[in-house]
C-alpha cells in the first residue's frame, strides 16, 4: 500500500531557541503522528528535486532527514535524485522506502518528472510519499499548474492543466495563507485567476499546516481547507478537523 501525504509545507518555523535546525516538522492536525505511524523503521529515503540543477537540492534532502530524525523517524540512507544521477532513476526508486517530492516551480519539476519517467516508476511503488507544494500539485492525474511567475497567467502557451504523476485526483492549491491576496499580471491570483480556472473543475486550497492523506483509494483533508470550484471558493474544514474528499 502507498500512503501519499499532500502538504502545502510539512514544516513550521516555530523553532525553540538552541535548536540547530532552520525548521521542524509541523505537528498541526496530527501530521507528525500520522507520518510516524506509516514510516518504516530505518527507511531508505529518496528526495526527488524540483529543479534538477538547483544548488540547494542536497540541503533540502538533509533538512527533511534531520527533521524526521528529531521526531524519531530515522533513515538508513538518504539519496537525492536530480540532474547529477537522473539516469539511475529506476534503480533509486526501486531501492527506497520513502520518497520526498520537493517543492519549487510546477512546470520545471513536471518536466524533470517526465524526463526520468517518474509516473511509470511510481505506478509500481509501494511505500510512503510526501509531497511539498509543487511536489504535491504534480501528484495529480491532471495537475492545476497555478500561474506563479510574471507573464504566466497571460501567456497563450502556458499549460495550466498538464498530466501529472497520476497518484491522486486531488488538485492542490498550496500556501493559501500566503497567496490569498497576491496579485499576478495585474489580477488577483485567487479571485480572478484561480477561481476562473476552476470552471468545470475542483481545486483543494490549503494553508501551510493542513494536508491531504491519500491511501486505500480515499483522500482525507486534515485541517483548514477550501474547495475552489466553478468560480467560487467554499470552506470545507476548520483547523483541527477532517473531512473526506
C-alpha positions as CSV (number, residue, x, y, z in Angstrom):
1,X,0.0,0.0,0.0
2,X,1.1,3.5,-0.8
3,X,0.5,6.3,1.6
4,X,0.6,9.8,0.0
5,X,0.8,13.0,2.0
6,X,0.0,16.1,0.0
7,X,1.3,19.0,2.0
8,X,1.5,22.7,1.4
9,X,4.5,22.6,3.7
10,X,5.4,19.9,6.2
11,X,7.4,22.4,8.3
12,X,6.9,25.0,11.0
13,X,9.3,27.9,11.6
14,X,8.3,28.0,15.3
15,X,11.6,26.6,16.4
16,X,12.8,26.7,20.0
17,X,16.0,28.6,20.8
18,X,19.2,26.5,20.6
19,X,17.6,24.1,18.0
20,X,20.2,23.6,15.3
21,X,17.6,23.3,12.5
22,X,16.0,26.0,10.4
23,X,12.6,24.4,10.8
24,X,10.8,21.5,12.3
25,X,8.0,19.1,11.2
26,X,4.7,20.7,11.9
27,X,2.6,18.6,14.4
28,X,-0.6,20.5,13.5
29,X,-3.6,18.4,12.6
30,X,-1.9,15.2,13.5
31,X,0.6,15.3,10.7
32,X,3.7,14.1,12.6
33,X,1.7,11.4,14.3
34,X,0.2,10.0,11.1
35,X,3.5,10.3,9.3
36,X,5.3,8.4,12.1
37,X,2.6,5.6,12.0
38,X,3.4,5.0,8.4
39,X,7.2,5.5,8.5
40,X,9.2,2.3,8.1
41,X,12.0,1.9,10.7
42,X,15.3,2.7,9.1
43,X,13.7,3.6,5.9
44,X,15.7,4.4,2.8
45,X,14.8,7.9,1.7
46,X,14.8,9.4,-1.8
47,X,14.4,13.1,-2.4
48,X,13.2,13.9,-5.9
49,X,14.1,17.5,-6.6
50,X,12.0,20.3,-8.3
51,X,14.9,21.7,-10.3
52,X,17.4,19.1,-11.5
53,X,20.2,21.7,-11.5
54,X,19.5,23.7,-8.3
55,X,22.5,24.1,-6.0
56,X,20.4,23.6,-2.9
57,X,19.0,20.1,-3.6
58,X,21.2,18.4,-1.0
59,X,20.2,20.9,1.6
60,X,16.5,20.2,1.0
61,X,17.1,16.5,1.5
62,X,19.3,17.0,4.6
63,X,16.7,19.2,6.2
64,X,14.0,16.7,5.7
65,X,16.2,13.9,7.0
66,X,17.2,15.8,10.1
67,X,13.6,16.9,10.9
68,X,12.4,13.3,10.6
69,X,15.2,12.1,12.9
70,X,14.2,14.7,15.5
71,X,10.8,13.1,15.6
72,X,12.2,9.6,16.0
73,X,11.9,8.6,12.3
74,X,15.5,7.7,11.4
75,X,16.6,6.7,7.9
76,X,19.2,4.2,6.9
77,X,20.2,6.2,3.9
78,X,19.3,9.4,2.1
79,X,19.8,10.0,-1.7
80,X,18.9,12.9,-3.9
81,X,17.6,12.3,-7.4
82,X,18.4,15.2,-9.7
83,X,20.4,16.1,-12.8
84,X,23.5,14.5,-11.4
85,X,22.2,11.0,-11.4
86,X,18.9,11.0,-13.4
87,X,20.0,8.0,-15.4
88,X,19.6,6.0,-12.2
89,X,16.0,7.0,-11.5
90,X,14.6,3.5,-11.9
91,X,17.2,1.9,-9.6
92,X,16.9,4.6,-6.9
93,X,13.1,4.4,-6.8
94,X,13.2,0.6,-6.6
95,X,15.6,0.8,-3.7
96,X,13.8,3.3,-1.5
97,X,11.0,3.0,1.1
98,X,10.1,6.7,1.4
99,X,10.0,9.5,-1.2
100,X,10.0,13.3,-0.7
101,X,8.8,15.2,-3.8
102,X,10.3,18.6,-3.2
103,X,8.7,22.0,-3.7
104,X,9.5,24.5,-6.4
105,X,8.2,25.6,-9.8
106,X,5.5,23.3,-11.0
107,X,6.3,23.1,-14.8
108,X,10.0,22.9,-14.1
109,X,9.5,19.9,-11.8
110,X,7.0,18.2,-14.0
111,X,9.4,18.4,-17.0
112,X,12.0,16.7,-14.9
113,X,9.5,14.0,-13.8
114,X,8.6,13.3,-17.4
115,X,12.3,13.2,-18.4
116,X,13.0,10.4,-15.9
117,X,9.7,8.6,-16.4
118,X,8.7,9.0,-12.8
119,X,5.0,8.4,-13.4
120,X,5.6,4.9,-14.6
121,X,8.2,4.2,-11.8
122,X,5.8,5.3,-9.1
123,X,2.9,3.2,-10.5
124,X,4.8,0.2,-9.2
125,X,6.0,1.8,-5.9
126,X,4.5,0.8,-2.5
127,X,5.7,2.9,0.4
128,X,5.5,6.4,1.7
129,X,5.4,9.5,-0.4
130,X,5.4,13.1,0.9
131,X,4.7,15.9,-1.5
132,X,5.7,19.5,-0.7
133,X,3.9,22.3,-2.5
134,X,4.8,21.8,-6.2
135,X,5.6,18.2,-5.4
136,X,2.1,17.7,-4.1
137,X,0.5,19.5,-7.0
138,X,2.3,17.3,-9.5
139,X,0.9,14.2,-7.9
140,X,-2.5,14.7,-9.5
141,X,-3.7,12.9,-12.6
142,X,-4.4,16.3,-14.1
143,X,-2.3,19.0,-12.4
144,X,-3.5,22.5,-11.9
145,X,-0.3,24.4,-12.6
146,X,-1.5,27.6,-11.0
147,X,0.3,30.5,-12.7
148,X,3.1,31.8,-10.4
149,X,5.7,33.7,-12.4
150,X,5.1,37.1,-14.0
151,X,3.7,36.6,-17.5
152,X,2.4,33.0,-17.0
153,X,-1.2,33.9,-16.5
154,X,-1.4,35.8,-19.8
155,X,0.9,33.6,-21.9
156,X,-1.1,31.8,-24.6
157,X,1.3,28.8,-24.5
158,X,1.3,28.4,-20.7
159,X,-0.2,24.9,-19.9
160,X,-2.4,25.1,-16.9
161,X,-3.6,21.5,-16.9
162,X,-0.8,19.1,-17.8
163,X,-0.8,15.4,-17.0
164,X,0.9,14.6,-13.6
165,X,2.0,11.6,-11.8
166,X,-1.5,10.1,-11.6
167,X,-1.3,9.3,-7.9
168,X,-4.5,11.1,-6.9
169,X,-7.4,13.1,-8.4
170,X,-6.8,15.9,-5.8
171,X,-5.7,19.1,-7.5
172,X,-4.0,21.0,-4.7
173,X,-3.5,24.8,-4.3
174,X,-0.9,25.3,-1.6
175,X,0.2,28.2,0.6
176,X,-3.3,29.8,0.7
177,X,-2.3,32.0,3.7
178,X,0.5,33.5,1.6
179,X,-1.2,33.8,-1.8
180,X,-4.7,34.6,-0.8
181,X,-4.3,38.3,-1.7
182,X,-1.4,38.1,-4.1
183,X,-1.5,40.0,-7.5
184,X,-0.1,38.5,-10.7
185,X,0.0,40.2,-14.1
186,X,-2.4,42.9,-12.8
187,X,-5.0,40.5,-11.5
188,X,-5.9,38.9,-8.2
189,X,-4.3,35.4,-8.2
190,X,-7.1,33.6,-6.3
191,X,-10.2,35.6,-7.0
192,X,-9.5,36.4,-10.7
193,X,-7.2,33.7,-12.0
194,X,-7.6,30.6,-9.9
195,X,-11.4,30.9,-9.5
196,X,-11.8,31.5,-13.2
197,X,-9.6,28.4,-13.9
198,X,-11.9,26.3,-11.7
199,X,-14.8,26.4,-14.1
200,X,-15.8,22.7,-14.5
201,X,-13.1,21.6,-12.1
202,X,-12.5,21.4,-8.3
203,X,-9.3,22.5,-6.5
204,X,-8.5,21.9,-2.9
205,X,-6.8,25.0,-1.4
206,X,-4.9,24.7,1.9
207,X,-2.7,26.8,4.1
208,X,0.6,25.6,5.5
209,X,-0.1,23.1,8.3
210,X,-3.0,21.4,6.5
211,X,-2.6,18.4,4.3
212,X,-4.4,15.7,2.4
213,X,-3.7,12.0,3.1
214,X,-4.4,9.6,0.2
215,X,-4.5,5.9,0.8
216,X,-6.7,2.9,0.0
217,X,-8.4,4.8,-2.7
218,X,-9.6,7.6,-0.4
219,X,-8.5,11.1,0.2
220,X,-8.9,12.9,3.6
221,X,-8.3,16.6,4.3
222,X,-6.9,17.3,7.7
223,X,-7.0,20.9,8.9
224,X,-8.3,24.1,7.4
225,X,-9.1,23.8,3.7
226,X,-11.3,25.1,0.9
227,X,-12.8,23.9,-2.3
228,X,-12.5,26.2,-5.3
229,X,-14.9,25.1,-8.0
230,X,-17.0,26.7,-10.7
231,X,-15.6,30.1,-9.9
232,X,-16.3,30.1,-6.2
233,X,-14.4,29.3,-3.0
234,X,-16.1,27.5,-0.2
235,X,-14.7,26.4,3.2
236,X,-14.6,22.6,3.7
237,X,-12.9,22.2,7.1
238,X,-11.6,24.1,10.1
239,X,-8.2,23.8,11.8
240,X,-8.2,20.6,13.8
241,X,-10.9,19.0,11.8
242,X,-11.0,16.4,9.0
243,X,-13.2,15.6,6.0
244,X,-13.3,13.0,3.3
245,X,-12.8,14.4,-0.2
